[in-house]
Amino acid sequence: MKRYIVCIVLAAASLCGCQKVGVNIKTELSPAVFPQSQSQLVSVLGSSYAALRGNYALDYYFMQSLTTDEAILPARGGNWYDPANGYNNLHYHNWTRDNGWTNSTWTWLSTVVGVCNSVTATINASSQPAAFKQSSVAELKVVRDLAYFMLMDLYGNVPLDTLYGDFSQHTNVPRAQVFSFLESDLKAALPYLTTDGSATMYGRANRYTAYALLAKMYLNAEYYTGTARYDDCVAACDSIINAGGGAQYALQPRSSYLQMFYPTNGPAMKEFIFAIPYDPNATSYPGTNGYNYRARYDLDRNLGIRYHYAGSTAGSNIDPVINQTTGGGLVNSKPSGPESTLFSYYSAYFNDAGDIRNGQWLTGLQYNADGTPLMVKTTKGGYDATYQGSDKGATYVYQLNLTPQVYFRTNAASGANPSLFDLGNDEIAWNMGYRNIKYYPDSTNTSSRNQNNDMPVFRLADILLEKAEAILRGAAVTQGQTPLSLVNKLRSVRTTSPAWTNITLDSVYNERCRELSYETWHRNDMIRYGKFEGAWGFKTDADPNHRIFPIPSTAILLDPALRQNPGYN
């Protein structure tokens, strides 16, 4: 078990209730019933982090990645066809107010806001010294403001609900006003936030977490508010770059870049400014899942044994496909393999043979750890459903080959059904698409698919790229760091290719795609660069209203003062 923050998140079990923005969370925790010692109150802070961890790696990830050209999750023979949640709707941009991910993500982020409000009230009512209360409340503000930033980014105009015990209805606030509130709230918190970036603060918000959030807001300010704030973005980035005399945060060397996302990652990662720790043994906040199931979705179903994922073993009738049997494998502990990238995304950005970031992708023919070909045993019909020979049921053995394109086959026998976003249910269909294993499969937890990989929210690499982009968009150069020098600094520890000699906004965008793939920032980037209305995969929608999601039906039912976003019924 990762010990560094688990101790403070266990307090989440003492809170319960449900929350929507506009109605504060009802909780059993209050100053009247909860002990008042400083150590006990510090542990209560953990409930806000447990809530934040809740749906970040699943629901939020899907909203930010499956809506872009970065990832796609189609059905195969009915598997993973989920009309309630609508993976297909995320891809086509035809979601509605009743989409499952739209609803669950709103509820999750609203819960984080409510928990932070509740814990803030508890700490303020305690008898602890003012300095302790100020620093604790400042930390909670950063967590709450991060949740509000995500709400603002996803849903646009959202209600502001900042007081515990206020059960009145709240209507939507214009996005520019939400932006101003978050900016003021974060700046007011800065003096009281610790600058400690040691292992004792890992997974908790410090002053540089606040600066990273401000930098992200300022980089997108022109889109959010209509007013460019690029110089402010550079200033916030510089505060992080200069932390600890420039030594507090550092780029991970090329030799260990991939390990930065392994199940063994944690406080030793000096590139992490703020990360969300995941631990299969940690308590989840009530009403959230707290899971990191990335490899379940991203690892081809034939590769569970190769990567020792979740104790995977071969089934009794098919080897090594473990999803086609319930007899000989760990039925609930296996990769499902429905998600892949689109080849247009992969081929555009991952074409440098010397780039270590290529190592996060599984492409083409697959091999065992000892270098021997990874062979899959099936039948001729199981490999290709369109095969109509009399020996359709005969054994067929092939080397696993992940193919680049995701497409619907025209032959009806394939089982492909475009109306159901279904590729078919044979090996050809299941092996479509290159796979990303940035969050490397966890072989240490053999009892479930929950992984130990912490997920970074803010990294130094992102800060360098943000500063470079802000300067290219009009900000002044500071500290002698030009866009070219900033990006070359990053590339010097990512690729053996020669340094760049020129730079453009498009080349920074391409570098962001390489550096930050599958880290929940690609939708944000596509919108800022004017690429979100483009066509990719099967998606052709170009409605700019779809840059934000609809306010969920469940939220409007609970708070009739909410108003639906433009372009939605």
NORQUI-V735267 format. One record per pair of residues at least 4 apart in sequence whose ideal C-beta (glycine too) atoms are under 7 Angstrom apart, sorted by the first residue. I is the first residue (numbers start at 0). J is the second residue. D is the distance in whole Angstrom. If there is no record, write none. Layout:
I,J,D ; I,J,D
This chain:
0,5,6 ; 0,278,6 ; 0,280,5 ; 1,5,6 ; 1,265,6 ; 1,276,6 ; 1,278,5 ; 1,451,7 ; 2,6,7 ; 3,198,6 ; 3,201,5 ; 3,202,6 ; 3,265,7 ; 3,266,6 ; 3,276,7 ; 4,8,6 ; 4,48,7 ; 4,201,6 ; 4,202,4 ; 4,203,7 ; 4,276,5 ; 5,9,7 ; 5,278,6 ; 5,281,5 ; 7,41,7 ; 7,42,5 ; 7,44,6 ; 7,45,3 ; 7,48,7 ; 8,45,4 ; 8,48,5 ; 8,49,4 ; 8,281,6 ; 8,282,6 ; 9,45,7 ; 9,282,5 ; 10,42,5 ; 10,43,5 ; 10,45,5 ; 10,46,5 ; 11,45,6 ; 11,46,4 ; 11,49,3 ; 11,50,7 ; 11,282,6 ; 11,284,4 ; 12,282,5 ; 13,27,7 ; 13,28,6 ; 14,26,5 ; 14,27,7 ; 14,28,5 ; 14,46,5 ; 14,114,7 ; 14,285,7 ; 15,26,7 ; 15,27,6 ; 15,285,5 ; 16,24,5 ; 16,25,4 ; 16,26,5 ; 17,286,6 ; 18,22,7 ; 18,24,4 ; 18,109,5 ; 18,110,4 ; 18,113,3 ; 19,106,7 ; 19,109,5 ; 19,554,6 ; 19,557,5 ; 19,558,6 ; 20,109,4 ; 20,112,6 ; 20,157,6 ; 20,158,5 ; 20,160,5 ; 20,169,7 ; 21,158,5 ; 21,160,5 ; 21,168,6 ; 21,169,4 ; 21,558,4 ; 21,560,7 ; 22,166,6 ; 22,557,7 ; 22,558,7 ; 23,113,5 ; 23,116,6 ; 23,117,7 ; 23,160,7 ; 23,163,5 ; 23,164,6 ; 23,165,6 ; 23,166,6 ; 24,110,7 ; 24,113,3 ; 24,114,6 ; 24,117,5 ; 26,117,5 ; 28,33,5 ; 28,43,7 ; 28,117,7 ; 28,121,6 ; 29,33,6 ; 29,121,6 ; 30,121,5 ; 30,124,4 ; 30,125,6 ; 33,43,7 ; 33,121,6 ; 34,39,4 ; 35,39,7 ; 35,40,7 ; 35,125,5 ; 35,126,6 ; 36,40,7 ; 37,41,6 ; 37,127,6 ; 37,131,6 ; 38,42,7 ; 39,43,7 ; 40,122,6 ; 40,125,6 ; 40,127,6 ; 40,135,7 ; 43,118,6 ; 43,121,6 ; 44,118,7 ; 44,135,6 ; 44,138,7 ; 44,139,7 ; 45,49,6 ; 46,50,6 ; 46,114,5 ; 46,118,6 ; 46,284,7 ; 47,51,6 ; 47,111,7 ; 47,114,5 ; 47,115,5 ; 47,118,6 ; 47,139,6 ; 47,142,5 ; 48,52,6 ; 48,142,7 ; 48,202,7 ; 48,203,7 ; 49,282,7 ; 49,283,7 ; 49,284,4 ; 49,289,7 ; 50,110,5 ; 50,111,5 ; 50,114,5 ; 50,284,4 ; 50,287,6 ; 51,55,7 ; 51,111,5 ; 51,142,6 ; 51,146,7 ; 51,275,6 ; 52,275,5 ; 52,277,7 ; 52,289,5 ; 53,107,5 ; 53,283,7 ; 53,284,5 ; 53,287,3 ; 53,288,6 ; 53,289,6 ; 54,58,4 ; 54,59,6 ; 54,103,6 ; 54,104,7 ; 54,107,4 ; 54,287,5 ; 54,288,6 ; 55,59,5 ; 55,275,6 ; 55,454,7 ; 56,60,6 ; 56,277,7 ; 56,290,6 ; 56,291,4 ; 56,292,7 ; 56,293,6 ; 56,454,6 ; 57,61,7 ; 57,288,7 ; 57,290,6 ; 57,292,6 ; 58,62,7 ; 58,100,5 ; 58,103,5 ; 58,104,5 ; 58,107,6 ; 59,63,6 ; 59,104,6 ; 59,149,7 ; 59,519,6 ; 60,64,6 ; 60,519,6 ; 61,65,5 ; 61,89,6 ; 61,100,5 ; 62,66,6 ; 62,100,6 ; 62,104,5 ; 62,153,6 ; 63,519,4 ; 63,521,7 ; 63,522,5 ; 64,69,5 ; 64,70,4 ; 64,517,7 ; 64,519,7 ; 64,521,6 ; 65,70,5 ; 65,71,7 ; 65,72,6 ; 65,86,6 ; 65,89,4 ; 65,90,6 ; 66,89,5 ; 66,92,7 ; 66,522,5 ; 67,521,5 ; 67,522,5 ; 67,525,6 ; 68,341,5 ; 68,343,6 ; 68,344,5 ; 68,535,4 ; 68,536,7 ; 69,340,6 ; 69,344,6 ; 69,516,6 ; 69,517,7 ; 69,521,5 ; 70,338,6 ; 70,340,6 ; 71,90,6 ; 71,339,6 ; 71,341,6 ; 71,405,6 ; 71,536,6 ; 72,79,6 ; 72,86,4 ; 72,296,7 ; 72,337,5 ; 72,338,5 ; 73,405,7 ; 73,420,5 ; 73,421,7 ; 73,422,5 ; 74,78,6 ; 74,79,5 ; 74,80,4 ; 74,419,6 ; 74,420,5 ; 74,421,4 ; 75,79,7 ; 75,337,7 ; 75,421,7 ; 75,422,5 ; 75,423,6 ; 75,424,5 ; 75,428,5 ; 75,429,6 ; 76,414,6 ; 76,421,7 ; 76,423,6 ; 76,424,2 ; 77,421,7 ; 79,86,7 ; 79,337,4 ; 80,419,5 ; 80,420,7 ; 80,421,6 ; 81,85,7 ; 81,86,6 ; 83,99,5 ; 84,98,7 ; 84,99,3 ; 84,100,5 ; 85,89,6 ; 85,94,6 ; 85,98,5 ; 85,99,7 ; 86,90,7 ; 87,91,6 ; 87,420,4 ; 88,93,5 ; 88,94,4 ; 88,98,6 ; 89,94,6 ; 89,100,7 ; 90,536,6 ; 90,537,7 ; 90,538,6 ; 91,537,7 ; 91,538,5 ; 91,540,6 ; 92,538,6 ; 92,540,4 ; 92,545,5 ; 93,540,7 ; 94,98,4 ; 94,101,6 ; 94,548,7 ; 95,549,6 ; 96,101,7 ; 96,549,4 ; 96,550,7 ; 96,551,6 ; 96,552,5 ; 96,563,7 ; 96,567,6 ; 97,552,5 ; 98,102,7 ; 99,103,6 ; 100,104,6 ; 101,105,7 ; 101,548,5 ; 101,549,6 ; 101,551,5 ; 102,106,6 ; 102,551,4 ; 102,553,5 ; 103,107,6 ; 104,108,6 ; 104,153,7 ; 105,109,6 ; 105,154,7 ; 105,551,5 ; 105,554,6 ; 106,110,6 ; 107,111,7 ; 107,287,6 ; 108,112,7 ; 108,146,5 ; 108,149,5 ; 108,150,5 ; 109,113,6 ; 110,114,6 ; 110,286,6 ; 110,287,7 ; 111,115,6 ; 111,142,7 ; 111,143,7 ; 111,146,4 ; 112,116,6 ; 112,143,6 ; 112,146,5 ; 112,147,6 ; 112,160,6 ; 113,117,6 ; 114,118,6 ; 115,119,6 ; 115,139,5 ; 115,142,5 ; 115,143,4 ; 116,120,7 ; 116,161,6 ; 116,162,7 ; 116,163,4 ; 117,121,7 ; 117,163,5 ; 118,122,6 ; 118,139,6 ; 119,123,6 ; 119,136,5 ; 119,139,5 ; 119,163,7 ; 120,124,6 ; 120,163,4 ; 121,125,7 ; 122,132,6 ; 122,135,5 ; 122,136,6 ; 123,132,6 ; 123,136,7 ; 125,132,7 ; 127,131,5 ; 127,132,6 ; 129,133,6 ; 130,134,6 ; 131,135,6 ; 132,136,6 ; 133,137,6 ; 133,191,4 ; 134,138,7 ; 134,191,5 ; 134,193,7 ; 135,139,7 ; 136,140,6 ; 137,188,4 ; 137,191,4 ; 137,192,5 ; 138,142,7 ; 138,192,7 ; 138,203,7 ; 138,204,5 ; 139,143,6 ; 140,144,6 ; 140,184,5 ; 140,188,4 ; 141,145,6 ; 141,185,7 ; 141,188,6 ; 141,192,7 ; 141,204,4 ; 141,208,6 ; 141,209,5 ; 141,212,7 ; 142,146,7 ; 142,204,6 ; 143,147,6 ; 144,148,6 ; 144,181,5 ; 144,184,5 ; 144,185,6 ; 144,212,6 ; 145,149,7 ; 145,212,6 ; 146,150,6 ; 147,151,6 ; 147,177,7 ; 147,181,6 ; 148,152,6 ; 148,181,6 ; 148,212,6 ; 148,216,7 ; 149,153,6 ; 150,154,6 ; 150,157,5 ; 151,155,7 ; 151,157,6 ; 151,174,6 ; 151,177,5 ; 151,178,7 ; 152,523,6 ; 153,547,7 ; 153,548,5 ; 154,547,6 ; 154,548,6 ; 154,550,6 ; 154,564,7 ; 155,174,5 ; 155,547,4 ; 155,564,6 ; 156,171,4 ; 156,172,6 ; 156,173,6 ; 156,174,5 ; 156,564,7 ; 157,171,6 ; 157,172,7 ; 157,177,6 ; 158,169,4 ; 158,170,6 ; 158,171,6 ; 158,172,6 ; 158,561,7 ; 159,169,7 ; 159,172,5 ; 159,177,7 ; 159,180,6 ; 160,165,7 ; 160,169,5 ; 168,558,5 ; 168,559,7 ; 168,560,4 ; 169,558,7 ; 169,560,6 ; 170,560,4 ; 170,561,6 ; 170,562,6 ; 171,561,6 ; 171,562,5 ; 172,176,5 ; 172,177,5 ; 174,178,6 ; 174,223,6 ; 175,179,7 ; 175,223,7 ; 175,224,4 ; 175,225,7 ; 176,180,6 ; 177,181,6 ; 178,182,6 ; 178,216,6 ; 178,220,7 ; 178,223,5 ; 178,224,5 ; 179,183,6 ; 180,184,6 ; 181,185,6 ; 181,216,7 ; 182,186,6 ; 182,213,7 ; 182,216,7 ; 183,187,6 ; 184,188,7 ; 185,189,7 ; 185,209,5 ; 185,212,6 ; 185,213,6 ; 188,192,6 ; 188,209,6 ; 189,206,6 ; 189,209,6 ; 192,205,6 ; 192,206,4 ; 192,209,6 ; 193,200,6 ; 193,205,5 ; 193,206,7 ; 194,205,6 ; 194,206,5 ; 194,242,7 ; 195,199,7 ; 195,200,5 ; 195,205,6 ; 196,200,6 ; 196,205,6 ; 196,207,7 ; 196,242,7 ; 196,243,7 ; 196,247,5 ; 196,248,7 ; 198,266,4 ; 200,205,5 ; 201,265,7 ; 201,266,4 ; 202,274,6 ; 202,275,7 ; 202,276,4 ; 204,208,4 ; 204,209,7 ; 204,273,6 ; 206,210,7 ; 207,211,6 ; 207,239,5 ; 207,242,6 ; 207,272,5 ; 208,212,7 ; 208,272,6 ; 208,273,4 ; 208,457,7 ; 209,213,6 ; 210,214,6 ; 210,235,5 ; 210,238,5 ; 210,239,5 ; 211,215,7 ; 211,239,6 ; 211,272,5 ; 211,273,6 ; 211,457,4 ; 211,462,7 ; 212,216,6 ; 213,217,6 ; 213,235,4 ; 214,218,6 ; 214,232,5 ; 214,235,4 ; 214,236,5 ; 214,462,6 ; 214,465,5 ; 215,219,7 ; 216,220,6 ; 217,228,4 ; 217,231,4 ; 217,232,4 ; 217,235,6 ; 218,232,5 ; 218,465,5 ; 218,468,7 ; 218,469,6 ; 219,223,5 ; 219,523,7 ; 219,527,6 ; 220,224,5 ; 220,226,6 ; 220,227,6 ; 220,228,4 ; 221,225,7 ; 221,226,7 ; 221,227,4 ; 222,526,6 ; 222,527,6 ; 227,473,7 ; 228,232,6 ; 229,233,7 ; 229,469,4 ; 229,472,5 ; 229,473,5 ; 229,474,4 ; 230,234,7 ; 230,474,5 ; 230,475,6 ; 231,235,6 ; 232,236,6 ; 232,465,6 ; 232,469,4 ; 232,474,7 ; 233,237,6 ; 233,466,5 ; 233,469,5 ; 233,470,6 ; 233,474,5 ; 233,477,6 ; 234,238,7 ; 236,240,6 ; 236,462,5 ; 236,465,6 ; 236,466,4 ; 237,241,6 ; 237,477,6 ; 237,478,7 ; 239,248,6 ; 239,272,6 ; 239,462,5 ; 240,245,7 ; 240,462,7 ; 241,245,6 ; 242,247,4 ; 242,248,6 ; 243,247,3 ; 248,269,6 ; 248,270,6 ; 248,272,6 ; 248,459,5 ; 249,269,4 ; 249,270,7 ; 249,459,7 ; 250,270,6 ; 250,459,6 ; 250,460,6 ; 250,489,6 ; 250,492,5 ; 251,255,6 ; 251,256,5 ; 251,259,5 ; 251,268,7 ; 251,270,5 ; 252,492,6 ; 253,355,5 ; 253,492,5 ; 253,493,6 ; 255,259,7 ; 256,355,5 ; 256,493,7 ; 257,355,7 ; 257,358,5 ; 257,359,6 ; 258,264,7 ; 259,264,6 ; 259,268,5 ; 259,270,6 ; 260,264,6 ; 260,437,5 ; 260,438,5 ; 260,439,6 ; 260,452,6 ; 261,439,5 ; 261,452,7 ; 262,439,7 ; 262,441,4 ; 262,443,6 ; 262,450,6 ; 262,451,4 ; 262,452,5 ; 264,268,5 ; 264,452,6 ; 264,453,5 ; 265,453,6 ; 270,458,5 ; 270,459,5 ; 270,460,6 ; 271,455,5 ; 271,458,6 ; 272,457,4 ; 272,458,6 ; 272,459,7 ; 273,456,5 ; 273,457,5 ; 274,453,5 ; 274,454,6 ; 274,455,5 ; 274,456,6 ; 275,453,6 ; 275,454,5 ; 275,456,6 ; 276,453,5 ; 277,291,4 ; 277,450,6 ; 277,451,6 ; 277,452,6 ; 277,453,6 ; 277,454,7 ; 278,451,6 ; 279,444,5 ; 279,447,6 ; 279,449,4 ; 279,451,6 ; 281,289,7 ; 283,287,6 ; 283,288,6 ; 283,289,3 ; 284,289,7 ; 290,449,5 ; 291,438,7 ; 291,449,6 ; 291,450,4 ; 291,452,6 ; 291,454,7 ; 292,296,7 ; 292,448,6 ; 292,449,7 ; 292,450,7 ; 293,297,6 ; 293,438,4 ; 293,450,6 ; 293,452,7 ; 294,298,5 ; 294,308,6 ; 294,334,6 ; 294,436,7 ; 294,438,6 ; 294,440,4 ; 294,441,7 ; 294,450,6 ; 295,334,6 ; 295,335,5 ; 295,448,5 ; 296,335,7 ; 296,337,6 ; 296,338,4 ; 297,338,5 ; 297,434,5 ; 297,435,5 ; 297,436,6 ; 298,302,5 ; 298,303,7 ; 298,306,6 ; 298,308,6 ; 298,334,4 ; 298,336,6 ; 298,434,6 ; 298,436,6 ; 298,440,6 ; 299,334,7 ; 299,336,5 ; 299,361,7 ; 299,401,6 ; 299,430,7 ; 299,434,6 ; 300,320,6 ; 300,321,7 ; 300,322,5 ; 300,334,5 ; 300,335,6 ; 300,336,4 ; 300,429,6 ; 301,319,6 ; 301,320,6 ; 301,375,5 ; 301,399,5 ; 302,306,6 ; 302,334,7 ; 302,365,7 ; 303,308,4 ; 303,311,3 ; 303,321,5 ; 303,333,5 ; 303,334,5 ; 304,311,5 ; 304,312,7 ; 304,313,6 ; 304,319,5 ; 305,367,6 ; 305,368,7 ; 305,373,6 ; 306,440,4 ; 306,442,7 ; 307,442,4 ; 308,334,6 ; 308,440,4 ; 308,442,6 ; 309,329,7 ; 309,332,4 ; 309,333,7 ; 309,444,6 ; 309,445,6 ; 309,447,7 ; 309,448,5 ; 310,329,5 ; 310,332,5 ; 310,445,3 ; 311,321,6 ; 311,328,7 ; 311,329,6 ; 311,332,7 ; 311,333,5 ; 312,321,7 ; 312,327,7 ; 312,328,5 ; 312,329,6 ; 313,318,4 ; 313,319,5 ; 313,321,6 ; 313,327,6 ; 313,328,7 ; 314,318,7 ; 314,320,7 ; 314,321,5 ; 314,323,6 ; 314,324,3 ; 314,326,6 ; 314,327,5 ; 314,328,5 ; 315,324,6 ; 315,326,4 ; 315,327,3 ; 316,324,5 ; 317,323,5 ; 317,324,6 ; 317,376,6 ; 317,377,6 ; 318,376,5 ; 319,375,6 ; 320,375,6 ; 320,377,7 ; 321,328,4 ; 321,333,5 ; 322,333,6 ; 322,335,7 ; 324,328,6 ; 325,330,5 ; 328,333,6 ; 329,333,6 ; 332,446,7 ; 332,447,6 ; 332,448,6 ; 336,429,6 ; 339,405,6 ; 339,431,7 ; 339,432,2 ; 339,433,6 ; 339,434,6 ; 340,344,5 ; 340,345,5 ; 340,432,6 ; 340,433,5 ; 340,435,6 ; 341,405,6 ; 341,535,6 ; 341,536,5 ; 342,346,5 ; 342,403,4 ; 342,404,5 ; 342,433,7 ; 343,347,6 ; 343,535,6 ; 344,348,7 ; 345,349,5 ; 345,360,7 ; 345,433,5 ; 346,350,7 ; 348,509,6 ; 348,512,4 ; 348,513,5 ; 349,357,6 ; 349,360,6 ; 349,513,7 ; 351,494,6 ; 351,496,5 ; 353,494,5 ; 353,495,4 ; 353,496,5 ; 354,493,6 ; 354,494,4 ; 354,513,7 ; 355,493,6 ; 355,494,7 ; 356,493,6 ; 356,513,5 ; 356,514,7 ; 359,435,6 ; 359,436,6 ; 359,437,4 ; 360,433,6 ; 360,434,7 ; 360,435,6 ; 361,365,7 ; 361,401,6 ; 361,433,6 ; 361,434,4 ; 361,436,6 ; 362,401,6 ; 362,433,5 ; 363,400,6 ; 363,401,6 ; 364,398,6 ; 364,400,5 ; 365,373,4 ; 365,399,4 ; 365,401,7 ; 366,370,6 ; 366,371,6 ; 366,372,6 ; 366,373,6 ; 367,371,5 ; 367,373,5 ; 372,398,4 ; 373,398,6 ; 373,399,5 ; 374,396,5 ; 374,397,7 ; 374,398,6 ; 375,396,7 ; 375,397,6 ; 375,399,5 ; 375,426,7 ; 376,394,7 ; 376,396,5 ; 377,381,4 ; 377,382,5 ; 377,395,6 ; 377,426,6 ; 378,382,7 ; 378,391,7 ; 378,392,5 ; 378,393,6 ; 378,394,6 ; 378,395,6 ; 379,383,7 ; 379,386,5 ; 379,388,7 ; 379,390,6 ; 379,391,5 ; 379,393,5 ; 379,395,5 ; 380,384,6 ; 380,386,5 ; 380,391,4 ; 380,392,6 ; 381,425,6 ; 381,426,6 ; 382,395,5 ; 382,397,6 ; 382,425,6 ; 382,426,4 ; 382,427,7 ; 383,425,6 ; 383,427,6 ; 384,412,6 ; 384,413,5 ; 384,414,5 ; 384,423,6 ; 384,424,7 ; 384,425,4 ; 385,410,5 ; 385,412,4 ; 385,413,5 ; 386,391,6 ; 387,391,7 ; 399,430,7 ; 400,430,6 ; 401,430,6 ; 401,433,6 ; 401,434,6 ; 402,430,6 ; 402,431,6 ; 403,433,6 ; 404,431,7 ; 405,431,5 ; 405,432,5 ; 405,536,7 ; 407,415,5 ; 407,417,5 ; 407,422,7 ; 408,413,4 ; 408,415,5 ; 408,423,6 ; 413,423,4 ; 414,423,4 ; 414,424,5 ; 415,421,6 ; 415,422,6 ; 415,423,5 ; 416,421,4 ; 422,428,4 ; 422,431,6 ; 423,428,4 ; 424,428,6 ; 426,430,6 ; 435,516,7 ; 435,517,5 ; 436,440,6 ; 437,516,7 ; 437,517,5 ; 438,450,7 ; 438,452,4 ; 439,452,7 ; 441,450,4 ; 441,451,5 ; 441,452,7 ; 443,451,6 ; 444,449,6 ; 444,450,7 ; 444,451,6 ; 455,518,7 ; 457,461,6 ; 459,463,6 ; 460,464,7 ; 460,489,6 ; 460,514,5 ; 461,465,6 ; 461,515,6 ; 462,466,6 ; 463,467,6 ; 463,485,5 ; 463,488,6 ; 463,489,5 ; 464,468,6 ; 464,486,7 ; 464,489,7 ; 464,507,6 ; 464,510,6 ; 464,511,6 ; 464,514,7 ; 465,469,6 ; 466,470,6 ; 466,480,7 ; 466,485,6 ; 467,471,6 ; 467,482,4 ; 467,485,4 ; 467,486,5 ; 467,507,6 ; 468,472,6 ; 468,504,7 ; 468,507,5 ; 469,474,4 ; 470,474,5 ; 470,476,6 ; 470,481,7 ; 470,482,5 ; 471,482,5 ; 471,504,5 ; 471,507,6 ; 476,480,7 ; 476,481,6 ; 480,484,6 ; 480,485,5 ; 481,485,7 ; 482,486,6 ; 482,502,5 ; 482,507,7 ; 483,487,6 ; 483,499,6 ; 483,502,5 ; 484,488,6 ; 486,490,6 ; 486,499,6 ; 486,502,6 ; 486,507,7 ; 486,510,6 ; 487,491,6 ; 487,498,5 ; 487,499,6 ; 489,493,6 ; 489,514,7 ; 490,494,5 ; 490,498,7 ; 490,499,7 ; 491,498,7 ; 502,506,5 ; 502,507,7 ; 504,508,6 ; 505,509,6 ; 506,510,6 ; 507,511,6 ; 508,512,7 ; 508,524,7 ; 508,528,5 ; 509,513,7 ; 510,514,6 ; 511,515,5 ; 511,524,6 ; 512,516,6 ; 515,520,5 ; 520,524,6 ; 521,525,6 ; 522,526,6 ; 523,527,6 ; 524,528,6 ; 525,530,4 ; 525,531,4 ; 526,531,5 ; 526,546,5 ; 531,546,6 ; 532,541,4 ; 532,543,6 ; 534,538,6 ; 534,539,5 ; 540,545,6 ; 542,566,6 ; 544,565,5 ; 544,566,3 ; 547,564,6 ; 549,563,6 ; 549,564,6 ; 549,567,4 ; 550,554,6 ; 550,555,6 ; 550,561,5 ; 550,563,5 ; 550,564,6 ; 552,556,6 ; 553,557,7 ; 554,558,6 ; 554,561,6 ; 555,559,7 ; 555,561,5 ; 563,567,5
